[in-house]
Amino acid sequence: MTDHYKRSHEQASAPEPEDLLTSLQDDLLIFILSFLPIKQRVALSAVCTRFRCLLPSIPRLDSFRLEVEYPFHPPTVHLPRAQLIRQCHIFFRDVTYLSKRLQRVLLEDLVEAGVQDLILETSANMRRWWQEVAVGVQELNGGGISDFFGIKSLRSLSLHRIMMGCFGGRPLLPIALTHLTSLKMEHCIFFHNGLLHAFLASCPFLETLHFIRCVEHDASNVSIHSASIKHLVLLHKNSRIRTIDVRCPKLESLIVNVAAELHIEAPKAQNASLLFGLDPPVDPPDALTKLLGASFRIDVDAWLMLNSSTIPNGLAVENEIDRLMCPEDKENFVIFNLDFDLKDQSSTMILTQFLEKCNDCNTKFDIHVDFTHLQSTNKTARDDHLLHGSTDVELIKLRMIMPEKTFEGFLSNQKEMQEELKQMGLQKLKSRTSREQFNDILASNDPLVEVSTSITNCIEMKF
């Protein structure tokens, strides 16, 4: 027997070495595996069925927040090693430039952690940003913030006070966001008008888009065309925005400023709400007179909300106001919220009238929803018409949310003011119903004016 075959025979007959690792209990084995990098865990699971079964049991951080300050030391800026992290919030405090070294460290850690939800935020003052940009100062994004958009595990991305645009002649565009389902941008500045379109083109499965108080340089219109978006919040900050165009066949909810021109296709929408912010009046009846008049005759902020649910948007109005208005405006404005049933002809007629009164009675709109088509008539005012063909009339629900002092004035003279508001509502109701319909509503004894039990400093009406 040759030496080669002798060695092979001895190796074949020798007892197999004892596998101490796989003989350990599950709890101890999970603890050991948690110290390995994620790539090594995956490699082990490919060769051992038991490792593959234990892999989902390895601890995963639900969320982790990392603050980056200047001056920073990259070796100390690390995410927890050997940990899967669902959500990571990176807050850049007083950082005006993201160095390549720090960028590489953060990117490697985020990829290693398999992060799914990423939040990038800076402490920058927006007004100071504009001043510095005017003199050519490059902010955080000059160091390559868009490279974070190439993390393939991302499912949700949120940007707060982030600047993006052209630096050194090279546009900073998204790289790969093919699996993203949620994109939220708030108080961001875009120096390239095609950036929002580039984001949408990179996200074929995007379902949620929030574009709140962002500025696109020199933009006069905003277009959102998407076959996948279901939930859209589009609140612009730039007063130059004149046209908003939304075409989303799967859209289930929408919040948008009432711009000079609105073009909306939301075939699933069943309910609509309008929110107005008016300068504080002397008393609630005075405010209602302005709202129901031929025109507002004052500057007014207006927002349109569409919803595919059978529950009116207004039920969440208190939470939405915090997003729509800054705290100082909320304390100084009377806010009107009106709910409309888009299945009801009378209700949509009133909605059309209110939309036309915005922007000094010059608002143009073309809104396609499930049950109807709302289109501007290019008239400054339009009389109500009786709906004799309808047996039931959908009452318009109105909420008046006011500053505390205004509400206290109402309570001090509640009985008289409540009767005055009721008569104004009845007059509006009578103008759009037949005598039989009007009498039926009166006979129901349903309270038409009352103090809200669910919203602070609020009066609720029906008309």
N, C-alpha and C positions, 0 to 999 in steps of 0.2 A: 504494500500500500504506500503510495507516494505521500510525501509530507503534506501536499495540498489537500488530498482527499482525507488524510488523517485529521487535519485541523477542521475540515468541514464536518466530519463525523462527530468529533468531540463537541463542536459548537451546537450541532443539532440535538445531541443527547444531553447537553447541560441543561439544568433546570432554569426556567425563565426568572429574571430578577423580579423581586416583589414590587408591585406598584403601590408605593406608600401614599401617593397623592390621591388616587381615586378611592382608596380604602378609607379616607377620612369621612367624618359625618358631614351632612349637607351644610349645616350652619358654619362649621369651621372652613369648609371648602369655599363657600361664598365669601367669607371674610378674606381669604387668601386671594381669590380672584379679583376682589375689588381693588387691590393694589396694582394690578396689571394695567397697562395702557389698553385702550379699547380695541386697537388693532390686534393685539395679542390675544385678547379674550375671544374675538371673532375667529382667529386662527385655531385656537384650542377647540372651540365649539364645532369646527369642521371635522375634527379627527376623533371626537369623543361625544357620544350621544348624551352621556350624563352631563357634560359641560354645557351642551346645547340646551338641555332642560333647565339648568340652573341659571343660565344667562339672564332671563327676565327677572330673577330674584335679586340680582345685584343692586344695591342701593342707588337711587337716582335722586339728585337734588331737584326739587320742584322749581325753585327760583334762586338766583344769585345776583347780587348787586355789587358792582365794582366801580369805585370812584377813582378817576385819574386826575391828578393835580400836577401843576408845573411848579418847580422842576420835578421830573419823574425819573425813576430808576427802573428801566425795563426788567432787570432780574427780579425785582420785588413785585412787579405787576403780573400776577398769574392767577388764573382760575384754579379751583381745587383740582388736583391731579387725580387721574383715574376715576373721574366721576362723570356720569352722564348728567347733563343739566338741561331741563326742559326750557326754562326761561332765563335769559341773561340780560340784565339792565346795566349798560355802561354809561356812566355819567362823567363827562369831561368838564372839570372845573378849572376855569381860567387857562385853558389850553388853546393857544392860538395856532399851533402847528403840530401836526401828528407826524413824528419822525418815522422813517422807514423801519428802524429797528423796533420801535414800540408797535407799529402796525403789524409787523411780522409776528411778534410775540403774541399779540392778541388774536390774530387770525389763526395761528397754529393751535392755540388753546381752544378757541371756539369750534374749530373743525374737530379737534380731538374729543371735545365734550359732546359733539353731536347736537348742538343747540338747535331747538326748534322755533322758539320765540325770541327775537332779538330786539332790544330797545336801545337806540342810540340817542343821547341827549346832551346838550351843552348848556352851560350857565350864561351864555352870551346875551347881552342886552341888544334887542333888535334895532333900537334907534342908534346905538353906538356902531352897530354893524354897518348901517347905511353910511354913516359918516366916514368910517374907515375904508369902505369900498370906494367912496368918492375920491380918496387920495391913493387908491391902488393897493391897499393892504390885503393880503391873502389870508383868509381865515383857516379854520381847522381843515376844511375840505381840500385845501391846496395840497395836503399831504396824502391824498388818496383814500378818502372815506368811502368812495364807491367800491373799493375792493372788498368791503364787507358784504356786498350784495351777491358775491359769488359763492357763498357758503351753501352747498347743495342740500344740507339738512333743513334749511329754513322753511318754515310753514307760515310764520307771521313776522312782519317787520314793522317797527314803529320808529319814526324819526321826529324829534322835537328840537326846534331851533337849530336846524342843520342848513348850511348853505351848499348849494350845488350849482355848477356852471362851468364855464370855460376858464381855465387857468393855463397860461403859457401857450395859448392857441390849441390846447387839447381838451375837447369836451369830456366831462366826467359823466359817463352814461352807465346804467346798470349792466352787469355782465350776464348773470344767469339767475333768474328767479322762477324757473319753470314749475316748481312745486308750491309756490306761495299761494295761500288762500286768503290772507288778510294783510292789507297794507294801510297804515295809518300815518299821515303826515300832518304835523301841527306847527304853525309859526315857522315854516321853512321858507327859504328864499331860493328861487330858481333863476339863474342868469342865462338860461337857455330855454327858449319857449317850447322846444320839442321834448323836454325831459319827462313831463307827465305822460305824453304819448309813448315815449320809450319805455317807461315803467309798465304801462298797460300792455304794450306789445311783448314784454318779457314775462308776462304773467297770464298764461292761457287759462288757468284754473282759478283766477282770483274771484272770490265771492264777496269780500268786504273791502270797501275803499272809503277812507276818511281823508278828505282834503280840506283842512280847517285852517283858516286865517293864513294861508300860504300866499306868496307873491311870486307870480311869473313876470319876469322883466318885460315891459312893453307889451304885455298881453292885453287884448281887448275882448277876448272871448275864451270860453272854456268848453271843450267838447269831450264827452265821455261816451265812447261807443264800445260796448263789451257784450259778448255773448254769454258770459259767465257770472257777472256781478249781480248779487242779490240784495246787498245792503250798501247804500251810498249816502254819505254825508258830504255835501259840497258847499262849504261856507267860505266865500272869498273875502279877502281883506282889501284888495285893490279896487279903488273906486272907479277905475277905468274899465272894469269888466262890464260890458254892455249886453253880451249875448251868452246864454248858457244853453248848450245842446246836449241832451241826455237821451241815448238810445240803448236801452238794456232790456231785452225781451224777458229776462228772468227776474227782473227787479221786484223785490218784495217790500222794501222800505226806502224812502228817499226824504232827505232834508236838504233844502236848497234856498239860497237867497232869491227873492223875487227881483230879477234883473229887468232891464228895459225890454229885453226879448227873451222869451222862454220857449224852447222847443223840447218837449218831453214825450218819449214813448215808453210807457210802463203798463203793458196790457194786463198785468195782474192786480193793479191797484183797485181797491174797493172803497176806501175811505180817504178823505183829505182833511187837512187842518191848515188854517192860516193863523200865523202869529204876527201881531203888530206891536211895536213899541212906540208909544206916543209920549210927548212931553206931559208932565203931571198937570192935570187940570185943577180947578178949584174944588170940584166935587165929582163923584161918579156920573151923575146925569149929564154934566157938561162934557165929560169924556165920551159918553155914549152918543151925544148929539154930534160930536165931531166924527165919530166912527160911522154913523148912519147917514151923515150928510152927503150932499152931491159929490164933494171931494174933501180930502183931509185938510187941505189948505195949510198944512204944516209939513215939515220934514218927518218922514216916518220910515222906520226900519220894518221890513216885512219878510217873512219866511214861509215857504210852502212845504208841507209834509204830506207824503203819500204813503199808504199802507195797504198791503194785501190782506191783512187780517180783518176779521169782522169787528174787532175791538177798536174804537176810535183812537186816533193818535193822541188826543188830548188827555187821556188817562195818565200819560207819562210826561205831561207838559212841564211839570215843576222841575223834573230832572233835565229836560231839554233846554229850559231857560238858562240854566247854569252853564250850558255849553254854548248857547247862542250869544249871550250877553256878558260883558265884563261886570264885576261886582258893583262898580260905581253907577253904571247905567241901570242895573237892576234896582238900585235903591232910589233912583230918580225918575223912573219911567212908570207909566201905567201900561201893563201888558195885556193885550186882548188875545184870547185864543178861541177860535170858532171851529167847530167840527161839522163836516159835511158828509152826507151819504151819497156816493157817486152813482148809486142805483136809482136815486130819486131825482126826478126832473126839477122839482121846485128847489131842492137843495143845491143842485149844480148851477141853477140859474143865479142864486145868491152868491155862490162862489165866484162865478164869472164876473158879477158886478164888482165884488171886492177886489179881484185881481186887476180889473180895469182902472180902479181908482188909484193904484200905486203909481209912483213915478210921475206925479202931477197929471194923472189920468191919461198917460201915454204908454202904458204897458201893452206890449204885443205878445200874445202867447198862442201856442198851438200844442195842446196837451191831449194825447191819445191814452185812454185808460180802458179798463175792461168793459164798462157799461156805456161809456159816452165819449164824446169828442168835444173838448172845451176849446173855443176859439174866440179871440178878441173881435169886437165889432167895430173898433175905431171910433167909438162914440164916447163923449166925456161923461155921459150919464144915460141911464136907461130905466124906463118905468117898469115896475113889476107887472106881470100879467096873471090873470086868474087861470087856475088850472082846473077847469070844470071836468076834464076827463079823468081825473084822479080821485079816487074815493078816500085815500089816506094821504095826509100831509106829514112829511118828515120835519119835525121841529129842529131848528138850528140851535145847537148848544153853544153858549157863549160863557166864557170865564173872564172876569176882570180882576187881574192880580195887581195890587197897587202898593206903594210905599206905606209903611206902618202909620205915619201921621195922617195920610189921606184916608186910610181905613178907619182910624180912630174918629175922624170927622164924620164918616158915614155912620158909625155906631152911635155917635152922639145925637144923630137925627135920623135914626134908622127907619122908622115907620113912614115918615114923609118921603124920604129918598127912595125907599123900596117901592112905594106906590107910584112915584114918578117914573122909575125905571120900568115898572110893569106896564104903564100906559104907553110908553114909547115902544116897548116890545109888541104890545097888542096892535098898535097902529101899523107897525111894519108887517105883522102877521096878517092883518085884515087886507092889506094891499095885494097880497098874493094868494088869497083863498076866496072861495065862494062863501056866500052867507051861511049855507048849511055846514060847510067845513069849519068855519069860524065858530059857529054856535056849538058844534060838537066838541071843539077843543075847550071852550069855556065851561061846558057842562061836565067835563071830566074832572074838574076841581084839582087838576094837577098843578102844584105850585110852580109859577113861572119865574119867580125871583126869590132867591134865598142865599143865606151866607153859607159858603162851602164848609163842609165838615172834614175835608181831606187835604185842602190846600190853604196855606197860611195867607191871611190878608186877601181873601178872594171872595167875590160875589159871583154866583152862578145864575144864568138866565136861560130861558127858552123863548124863542119867538118864531 
